[in-house]
Amino acid sequence: MSRRFPCAAMAALLGLSALSACTTASEAGPSGALQVGAATQETFARDRESILAMAGNYKVTFDFEETVAFDPDYELKEPKLSGGYEVVRVIEDDGDFISLQHLLVVGPEDQPFVVKHWRQDWRYQPERVLTFIGGNAWEWRDVPEAERKGAWSQTVYQVDDAPRYGAVGAWRYEGGLAEWMPDKEWRPLPRRDMTTRDDYHAIDAVNRHVITQWGWVHEQDNAKLVLSGDPMALVREIGVNTYRRYDDFPVSVANEYWAATANYWAGVRDIWQEIEEANDRFAITLKGETEELYRPLLGLAAAVQEGEMDEAEALAEAERVIAGYVTPDVGRLAERLRTRTELASSH
């Protein structure tokens, strides 16, 4: 089941910091939450503040530039710069687990609309992390005790709440900065390349989140990998995603969208979580861009928001869609999801 913890929202309403309003893991007692020793409590609290600081309303720029070609016949592509407005909300907070949902606000000023964007889940001292292994496939990696001590995993999910990539790293506070940077991690192709290119297959990324006085920045140092034949790095790319606090855009449309669809998306997360927990390794059977998966799920959310479909009916259909695109390795789970969908449809 999904973990839901309303204290962050309550804190915002009361004008309190999330830390002062929420129970920390060290206070959680026998409920199953991670116990944090006194020696690490201050760092744990500071880490939570850093993660929660990424929530807010932002003007965002996405800036990517290829820098070094390793194939002598490869020509660097033109830089890609885009941007927009993004709302980041805390949707779950269990002390040692925090989930942040990103919502893009796009369209003309007189008719703005919301595009559900990516999600980032943070877990303190995780025993394992879900990692991308290429070809729209993922597997769990055990995290050794020495590596997870004092560290946080970040797992990133796509617009349809399917997984994207995950890694483990520690927050550091040096030179007046708060930053998190794990070891290298593999990632799927970004949509900016997935829809236009077929000359590489994965990204080997160095990923850094830095909290600033005006917002935060997501820095990347990416190597684009060719995995066919002898694996090789095709070209290196740098990326800087800048989140600058900004309120002068229709934030209300994002709030209205999430208020109408939050329960539906919580159910979708439950479906994916069940798949994750049932399998050491799994894949989506679609290759490349997974439009056949995410478009129906986004469409169901729109139907719920417009009152054209109730949540139970939408989730039954979402189960059917997701079950149709999981690998044969999860065949028994897929069959169970289909059975549940048929039962729900009959009532």
C-alpha positions, 0 to 999 in steps of 0.5 A, spaced: 500 500 500 502 507 498 505 511 504 500 517 506 502 522 511 499 529 511 503 533 516 507 536 510 500 539 507 498 541 514 504 544 516 504 549 510 496 550 512 499 552 519 505 556 516 510 551 520 516 548 517 515 541 515 520 539 520 516 542 526 510 539 524 512 532 522 514 526 527 521 524 525 523 517 524 527 517 531 520 519 534 516 514 531 517 508 536 515 501 534 511 503 528 516 500 523 519 507 521 527 507 521 530 509 528 535 514 528 541 515 533 542 521 537 549 522 533 545 522 526 539 526 528 541 533 526 544 530 520 538 526 518 533 533 520 538 537 515 537 532 510 530 532 510 530 540 510 534 539 504 529 534 500 523 538 503 526 545 500 525 542 493 517 543 494 514 549 491 512 553 485 518 554 480 520 557 473 524 552 470 529 552 465 532 545 462 539 546 458 543 540 455 549 541 451 553 535 448 561 537 449 565 531 447 564 526 441 568 519 442 566 516 436 570 520 430 564 520 425 559 523 430 557 530 430 555 534 436 548 536 436 545 543 437 544 545 444 537 544 447 534 549 451 527 549 454 523 551 460 516 552 463 513 553 470 513 547 475 509 546 481 512 541 486 508 538 491 510 533 497 505 528 496 507 523 502 512 524 508 513 518 513 519 521 516 524 517 513 521 516 506 519 523 502 515 523 495 515 529 491 510 530 485 512 535 479 506 538 475 508 542 469 503 548 467 503 549 460 499 552 455 496 560 453 495 564 459 487 564 458 487 556 457 493 553 462 493 546 463 497 541 467 501 535 465 503 530 470 511 530 470 516 526 474 516 524 481 522 523 486 522 518 492 527 519 497 528 513 502 533 514 508 538 508 509 535 503 504 536 496 504 535 496 496 534 501 490 531 500 484 536 501 478 535 501 470 539 496 466 537 498 459 531 496 454 526 499 459 528 494 464 529 495 472 532 490 477 533 491 485 540 492 487 542 491 494 545 496 498 551 494 502 550 497 510 557 501 509 554 504 503 547 506 506 549 508 512 547 516 513 545 516 505 538 517 501 536 513 495 533 517 490 528 513 485 525 517 479 519 515 476 516 517 469 509 521 468 505 514 468 509 512 475 513 507 471 520 507 474 525 511 471 532 510 475 535 510 482 541 511 486 544 512 493 548 518 495 549 522 501 547 529 502 553 534 504 554 540 506 560 544 504 562 551 502 555 553 504 552 548 499 547 543 501 548 538 495 546 530 494 550 526 489 550 519 488 555 514 484 554 514 476 547 511 474 544 508 468 538 512 465 533 511 460 533 516 454 530 522 455 524 524 451 528 529 448 532 524 444 527 518 445 522 521 440 528 523 435 534 519 435 536 511 435 543 512 435 544 510 443 541 506 448 542 508 455 545 514 459 551 513 464 549 519 469 553 523 474 547 526 478 547 532 483 541 536 486 544 543 490 539 547 494 540 554 493 537 561 496 533 562 490 530 555 489 535 549 487 538 546 481 539 539 478 546 538 474 548 532 470 554 529 467 551 524 462 555 519 457 550 517 452 552 509 451 551 505 445 550 498 448 549 494 441 556 490 439 561 492 444 558 497 449 561 504 448 560 512 450 558 515 444 558 522 446 558 526 453 553 531 455 552 536 460 545 538 463 543 544 468 535 544 470 534 550 474 528 551 479 527 558 481 522 560 485 516 563 482 509 564 483 506 569 477 503 563 473 497 559 474 499 555 480 491 554 482 490 549 476 496 545 478 492 545 485 486 543 482 488 538 478 492 534 483 486 535 488 481 532 483 486 526 481 491 525 487 487 518 489 487 516 482 494 517 482 495 514 489 492 507 486 496 507 480 502 508 484 500 502 488 499 498 482 507 499 480 509 498 487 506 491 487 509 489 481 516 492 484 515 488 490 513 482 487 519 481 482 527 482 483 527 484 475 522 486 470 521 490 464 515 494 460 514 490 453 514 496 449 521 499 446 523 506 446 517 511 447 512 508 452 506 512 449 502 506 448 502 506 456 502 513 459 497 516 454 491 512 457 493 513 464 494 520 463 487 520 459 484 516 465 486 521 470 483 527 465 476 523 465 476 523 473 478 530 473 472 532 469 467 527 472 467 522 466 469 516 470 469 515 477 476 513 481 474 505 482 472 504 474 479 508 472 483 504 476 480 498 474 482 500 467 489 503 469 490 495 472 488 492 465 493 497 461 499 496 466 498 489 466 498 489 458 505 491 458 509 488 463 514 482 462 512 475 462 517 474 468 511 477 472 505 473 468 502 471 474 501 478 477 499 480 470 494 475 470 491 477 477 491 484 475 487 482 469 482 478 474 481 484 479 480 488 473 474 483 470 471 483 477 471 490 478 468 491 471 462 486 473 460 490 479 
